[in-house]
Amino acid sequence: MRKYLAAGALIASAVTPLAAISGAGAATTGAATTGAATGPAAGPAGTLYVDNQISGTVTPISIATNTAGKPIKAGSSPTTMQITPNGKTVYVIDSGGPGSTVTPISTATGKPGPPIKVQGPAYASAITPDGKTLYVANASKSGTVTPISTATNKAGPPIKVGSRPQFIAVTPNGKTAYVANLGSGTVTPIPTATNKPGPPIKVGSGPGWITFTPNGQTAYVSNNNAGTVTPISTATSKPGKAIKVGAYPYAITMTADGKTAYVSCDSGPGTVVPIATATNTAGKPIKVGDEPGVSLITPNGKTLYVTNGASASVTPITIATGIPGKAIKVGGAPSAIAVTANGKTVYVASQVPGTVTPISTATNKAGKRIKTGNTPWSIVCAPTVCQSSSTTG
């Protein structure tokens, strides 16, 4: 998204997908966190967790009642979260200043644990499919990634990557973490068994998002400044020919069958560009709202929902036809989106005025907005509860 690059910090996302499906339920997006989930987060029918950057809190929201619980204090400026595949712990990454922290929150009690220090400022994170390791990108001049053991909540030695790491994604098999280095125009592969970085892979200018095919054989990297998407073979770490998609490509969402990747592009009129993964060719752009950001696909694979940052709306797109529906109004500057495991409700977090809007997927009608803290940035939930995607990761 253009505005993040202009501010000098493209803040990108990881995704919390549905359990037991390779990559991300109906859509493999961002840093997929799969694995066997032992139960939903606290709450009778599951809980969404929304971090509020300005408030320095996390708001739990009951899916059963669409009501917000008591805010949980978590750092000074939280802008990204991860949840373990078993739904037991939410990790809240604080981007405030050079000495960022990570706060673990027990979903059973809603209580935060002692903060874990990282190098910071931290804007992106990912968790391995087995839930054992959390990787946090430190978008400083040093260019490092901090691994954190979820068993001990201890940070390991920082891993050297490229300049201004802004996105992390872990392969569906959990063997490699890929780091997009915004300042270097590269992607650094990190074998999770050793945490020793491999040689950087050259992509386009301003890489800011990474998505895998469900089989994990190909990574797709959006290059915000170059207007392209670079496919990378995960077997060889070799990049393929860049795919032209239009100006300012950002988030990429993959269908469950791995046949199509959808790329949000802030190319004047906002568009979503489908890429056929069999040929790595871009299809006809689909018109959406201004500054399209994150997106996700419903569990039945029928509808793609795209947030429009400058239009304060969400555009539903029918996958079978590629035809967009009428934009659904939400709060201003929508930054995160989630869909319940049963596919009945989409939730959209909006920074202005600090709300989450529930949308019925049967009617595409927005329900009553749920008040959160100041400037909500991301949503996470247990894999058995929902799939989510955020402009922070």
C-alpha positions in Angstrom: 0.0 0.0 0.0 1.4 3.3 -1.1 1.0 5.2 2.1 3.2 2.9 4.2 6.1 3.2 1.8 5.7 7.0 1.8 6.0 6.9 5.6 9.1 4.8 5.3 7.7 1.7 6.8 5.7 -0.8 4.8 4.0 -2.7 7.6 3.0 -6.2 6.4 1.0 -9.1 7.7 1.0 -12.6 8.8 -2.2 -14.7 8.6 -4.0 -16.9 11.1 -5.7 -19.6 9.0 -8.2 -22.3 9.7 -6.8 -25.5 11.1 -6.0 -28.7 9.3 -5.8 -27.1 5.8 -2.5 -26.5 4.1 -1.6 -22.9 4.2 -4.6 -21.0 5.2 -7.9 -22.7 5.0 -9.5 -21.5 1.8 -6.7 -19.1 1.2 -3.0 -19.4 1.7 -1.9 -15.9 2.7 1.1 -14.4 4.3 2.8 -16.3 7.1 0.6 -19.3 7.3 0.3 -21.0 10.7 -1.1 -24.5 10.4 -1.0 -27.4 12.8 -3.2 -29.4 15.0 -5.4 -27.1 17.1 -6.5 -28.5 20.5 -9.3 -26.1 21.0 -10.5 -22.5 20.5 -9.4 -19.5 22.4 -11.2 -18.5 25.5 -15.0 -17.8 25.0 -18.0 -20.0 24.5 -17.8 -19.9 20.7 -14.3 -18.4 20.3 -12.7 -15.1 20.7 -11.2 -12.5 18.3 -8.2 -10.5 19.6 -7.7 -7.0 18.3 -4.6 -4.9 19.1 -5.0 -1.2 19.5 -1.9 0.8 18.7 -2.5 4.1 20.4 -4.2 2.6 23.4 -1.5 0.0 24.0 -4.1 -2.7 24.6 -5.7 -5.8 23.1 -9.5 -6.1 23.0 -11.1 -9.6 23.1 -14.3 -9.9 21.2 -16.8 -12.8 21.7 -17.9 -14.2 18.4 -21.0 -15.6 20.1 -22.3 -12.2 21.2 -20.3 -9.7 19.2 -19.3 -7.9 22.4 -16.0 -6.6 23.5 -14.4 -7.7 26.7 -12.1 -5.8 29.1 -9.0 -4.5 27.3 -5.7 -6.2 28.1 -2.6 -4.1 28.5 0.1 -5.1 26.1 3.1 -2.7 25.4 3.0 0.9 24.4 2.4 0.6 20.6 1.2 -2.9 19.6 0.9 -3.3 15.8 1.1 -7.0 15.1 0.1 -10.3 16.8 0.4 -14.0 16.4 -1.5 -16.8 18.1 -0.2 -20.3 18.7 -1.9 -23.1 16.6 -3.5 -24.5 19.8 -5.1 -21.2 20.5 -3.6 -21.0 24.0 -1.3 -17.9 23.7 -1.5 -14.6 21.9 1.8 -12.9 21.3 1.6 -9.1 21.0 4.5 -7.3 19.3 5.2 -3.8 20.3 6.6 -1.6 17.6 7.3 1.4 19.9 10.9 2.5 19.6 14.2 0.6 19.1 13.7 -1.6 22.1 10.5 -3.4 21.2 8.9 -6.1 23.3 6.7 -9.1 22.8 3.9 -9.7 25.4 2.5 -13.2 25.7 -1.2 -13.3 26.7 -2.9 -16.5 28.1 -6.2 -16.9 26.3 -7.5 -19.0 29.2 -7.1 -16.2 31.7 -6.7 -13.0 29.6 -3.6 -12.2 31.6 -0.4 -10.9 30.0 3.0 -12.5 30.9 6.4 -10.7 31.3 7.4 -8.9 28.1 10.1 -10.4 26.0 12.7 -8.0 24.7 13.6 -7.9 21.0 15.7 -5.4 19.0 12.9 -3.6 17.3 11.2 -1.6 16.0 9.2 -4.7 15.2 6.6 -4.6 12.5 6.2 -8.2 11.3 6.1 -11.7 12.8 5.3 -15.3 12.0 4.9 -18.5 14.0 5.9 -22.0 12.8 3.1 -24.5 12.1 4.0 -26.6 15.1 3.8 -23.5 17.3 7.2 -23.9 18.8 8.9 -20.8 17.4 7.8 -17.2 16.9 9.9 -15.1 14.5 9.9 -11.3 14.9 11.4 -8.9 12.3 13.4 -6.0 13.7 13.0 -3.3 11.0 16.1 -1.4 12.1 19.3 -0.6 10.3 20.8 -3.8 11.8 18.3 -5.9 9.9 17.6 -8.9 12.1 15.0 -11.4 13.0 14.6 -12.6 16.6 13.5 -16.2 17.2 11.4 -16.8 20.4 10.8 -20.2 21.9 7.1 -20.4 22.8 7.9 -23.2 25.4 10.1 -20.8 27.4 9.2 -17.4 26.1 12.9 -16.7 25.7 14.5 -14.9 22.8 17.3 -16.5 20.9 20.2 -14.8 19.2 19.1 -12.3 16.5 19.4 -13.7 12.9 21.0 -11.3 10.4 18.9 -10.7 7.3 18.7 -7.7 4.9 17.9 -4.1 5.4 14.5 -3.2 6.9 12.9 -6.6 7.2 9.1 -6.0 6.9 7.5 -9.4 6.4 8.0 -13.0 7.5 6.2 -16.1 6.2 6.8 -19.7 7.1 6.5 -22.5 4.6 3.5 -24.9 5.1 5.9 -27.7 6.1 7.5 -25.4 8.7 11.0 -25.9 7.4 11.9 -22.4 6.2 11.0 -18.9 7.2 11.2 -16.4 4.4 11.9 -12.7 5.2 11.1 -9.8 2.9 13.8 -7.1 3.2 12.2 -3.8 2.1 15.4 -1.9 2.0 17.4 -4.5 0.2 15.0 -5.8 -2.5 15.7 -9.3 -1.3 14.2 -12.3 0.5 16.2 -14.1 3.1 15.4 -17.8 3.7 16.0 -19.1 7.2 16.0 -22.9 7.8 14.0 -23.2 11.1 16.0 -26.2 12.2 19.2 -24.2 12.4 18.2 -20.5 12.2 21.2 -19.9 10.0 20.2 -17.6 7.1 20.7 -18.7 3.6 21.9 -16.4 0.7 19.6 -13.6 -0.1 17.3 -14.0 -3.0 17.0 -11.0 -5.3 13.5 -9.9 -6.1 12.0 -6.5 -7.1 12.1 -3.2 -5.3 10.2 -2.8 -2.1 9.2 -6.4 -1.3 6.4 -6.4 1.3 4.3 -9.6 1.2 5.0 -13.3 0.8 2.4 -16.0 0.1 3.0 -19.7 -0.6 1.1 -22.2 -2.8 -0.6 -24.8 -0.5 2.0 -27.4 -1.5 4.7 -25.0 -0.5 6.6 -25.3 -3.7 6.4 -21.7 -4.7 6.6 -18.4 -2.8 5.0 -15.3 -4.4 6.5 -12.0 -3.3 4.9 -8.6 -4.0 7.3 -5.8 -5.0 5.6 -2.6 -4.0 7.9 -0.2 -5.8 8.4 -2.3 -8.9 4.7 -3.1 -9.7 5.5 -6.8 -9.9 5.2 -10.1 -8.2 8.2 -12.5 -8.1 7.7 -16.3 -7.9 10.4 -18.2 -6.0 11.0 -21.9 -6.1 11.3 -23.0 -2.5 13.2 -26.1 -3.6 16.0 -24.1 -5.3 15.6 -20.6 -3.8 15.7 -19.3 -7.4 13.4 -16.5 -8.4 11.4 -16.7 -11.6 10.5 -14.0 -14.1 8.7 -11.1 -12.4 5.0 -10.8 -13.2 3.7 -7.4 -14.0 0.5 -6.6 -12.0 0.2 -2.8 -11.8 1.4 -0.1 -9.5 1.9 -0.6 -5.8 1.1 -4.3 -5.3 0.6 -5.3 -1.7 -1.3 -8.2 -0.2 -1.5 -11.6 -1.9 -4.2 -14.2 -1.2 -4.1 -17.7 -2.7 -7.0 -20.0 -3.4 -7.0 -23.4 -1.5 -6.3 -25.3 -4.7 -3.3 -23.1 -5.4 -4.4 -22.2 -8.9 -4.9 -18.5 -8.5 -3.2 -15.8 -6.5 -5.0 -12.5 -6.0 -2.9 -9.3 -5.7 -4.2 -6.0 -4.2 -2.8 -3.1 -6.3 -3.2 0.6 -5.4 -2.8 1.5 -9.1 -4.8 4.7 -9.4 -8.2 3.1 -9.3 -7.7 0.2 -6.8 -7.6 -3.2 -8.4 -7.2 -6.8 -7.6 -5.1 -8.8 -10.1 -5.5 -12.5 -10.5 -2.4 -14.5 -11.3 -2.7 -18.0 -12.8 0.0 -20.0 -10.9 0.2 -22.7 -13.7 1.6 -20.1 -16.1 2.5 -17.2 -13.8 0.5 -14.8 -16.0 -1.6 -11.9 -14.7 -5.3 -11.8 -15.6 -7.7 -8.9 -16.1 -7.6 -6.5 -13.1 -10.8 -6.4 -11.0 -12.0 -3.0 -9.9 -12.4 -2.4 -6.2 -12.1 0.6 -3.9 -9.3 3.1 -3.2 -6.1 1.7 -1.6 -7.1 -2.0 -1.5 -5.2 -3.8 1.3 -5.6 -7.1 2.9 -8.1 -9.8 1.7 -9.2 -13.3 2.4 -11.3 -16.0 0.9 -14.3 -17.6 2.6 -13.9 -21.3 3.7 -16.2 -22.5 0.9 -13.8 -20.8 -1.6 -16.6 -18.8 -3.2 -15.9 -15.2 -2.3 -12.9 -13.0 -1.9 -13.3 -10.0 0.5 -10.9 -7.0 0.0 -10.5 -4.1 2.4 -10.3 -0.6 0.8 -8.2 1.6 3.0 -9.2 5.0 1.6 -12.8 4.1 0.8 -13.7 2.8 4.3 -15.2 -0.2 2.7 -14.9 -3.9 1.8 -15.5 -5.3 -1.7 -16.8 -8.8 -2.1 -15.6 -10.6 -5.3 -17.2 -13.7 -6.7 -14.4 -16.1 -7.4 -16.2 -18.1 -10.1 -16.8 -15.0 -12.2 -14.3 -12.4 -11.0 -17.1 -9.9 -10.7 -17.0 -7.5 -7.7 -20.1 -6.9 -5.7 -21.3 -3.7 -4.1 -18.8 -2.2 -1.6 -19.8 -2.7 2.0 -19.2 0.4 4.2 -17.2 -0.1 7.4 -15.2 2.2 9.6 -12.4 4.4 8.2 -9.0 3.0 7.3 -9.8 -0.8 7.6 -6.6 -2.6 8.6 -7.6 -6.2 9.3 -10.1 -8.8 8.3 -11.2 -12.2 9.6 -13.8 -14.8 8.6 -15.3 -17.4 11.0 -14.6 -21.0 10.6 -18.2 -21.6 9.5 -17.9 -18.9 6.9 -21.0 -17.0 8.1 -19.4 -13.8 9.3 -16.5 -11.5 8.2 -15.1 -9.1 10.8 -13.3 -5.9 9.7 -11.1 -3.8 12.1 -11.1 -0.1 11.2 -8.6 2.4 12.7 -11.1 5.3 12.6 -12.9 5.5 15.0 -11.7 2.3 16.5 -14.2 -0.4 15.7 -14.7 -3.9 14.3 -17.6 -4.4 11.9 -19.3 -7.8 11.5 -20.6 -8.6 8.0 -23.0 -11.4 7.2 -21.6 -13.3 4.2 -25.1 -14.5 3.3 -26.3 -10.9 2.7 -23.1 -8.8 2.6 -24.8 -6.5 5.1 -22.8 -4.8 7.9 -24.0 -5.3 11.4 -23.5 -3.0 14.5 -20.0 -1.9 14.9 -18.1 -3.2 18.0 -16.0 -0.6 19.8 -12.4 -1.4 20.4 -9.4 0.7 21.6 -7.7 3.5 19.7 -6.4 2.6 16.3 -6.9 -1.2 15.9 -4.3 -2.7 13.6 -4.7 -6.5 13.5 -6.9 -9.4 14.4 -5.9 -12.9 15.5 -7.9 -15.9 16.6 -7.4 -19.6 17.2 -7.2 -21.6 14.0 -10.4 -23.4 14.9 -12.2 -20.1 15.3 -11.3 -18.1 12.2 -8.9 -17.1 9.5 -7.5 -13.6 9.6 -5.3 -11.1 7.7 -4.0 -7.8 8.7 -1.9 -4.9 7.4 0.4 -5.5 10.3 2.0 -8.9 10.7 
